[in-house]
Amino acid sequence: MEENDIIIEQTTGDIAGGKTINIGTGGDSMGDVQAGIEFIYHMREHLVDIGVATIYGLVVYALVLWIKRRIDNM
């Protein structure tokens, strides 16, 4: 076990057994920068989906504004 490992232990009173969770904070885990780069890389595969969802959202928003204006003018 490395010095920077976090160990969380839980007991359940009189019941035999318990739970131990080891969380390693060593160099094996992915850093924030690498995770961000991978997120952007994978997001490029879904540009069409994001574009369609954006256009749909803008159309729905315009429709809501149009309906609101029609109701206010009555």
N, C-alpha and C positions, 0 to 999 in steps of 0.2 A: 504494500500500500504506500502511495506517495504521500508527501507531507501536505500537499494541497488538496487532498481528497476530503470531501464532506461526508460524514456518516450520520444518518438520522436513525435512531432506534426507538421503537414503540413497543411497550408491553401492554397486555390486556388484563391486568390485575391478577386474579387467581387462575385464570384460564392459561393452560400450558401453551407456550409458543409466543410468538411475537413477530415483529416485522422489522427488517433492517434494510435501509435503502442507502446504497453507495452512489454518490454523485461525484464523478471524476471531473476535475477542472484542469486537467493536464492538456498537453498540446494535441491530443487526438481529436478534440472537438473542433467544429467548424467556427471560425471567427465571424464577427458581424459583417466585416467588409466582404468576405467570401460569400456569406449568405446573401448579402445584397446584390452582389454580382450575379449569382446564380438565379436569384429572383427576377432580375431584369432580363437575363438570358432566356429564362423560361417564359417570361411575359411576351417576348417577341413572337413566340409561337402562337399567341392568342390575339394578335393585333386585329384580325377581322372580327373576332368575338367582341373585343373591347369597343371597336368602332361601331358595330351594330347596336350594342347596349347603350353607347353614348348617344347615338342618333335617336334611339327609342326614348331615352330619358328626356332629351330635349323636346321631342314631339309631344310627349305626355305633359311636360311642363308648360309648353305653349298652349296646349289644349286646356289645361287647368286655368291659365291666365285668361284665355278667351271666354271660357264658361263663367269665370268670376266677373269679367267685364260685362257680359250679357246679363248676369243676374243683377249687378249694381245699376245698370241702366233701366231696369224695369220699374 
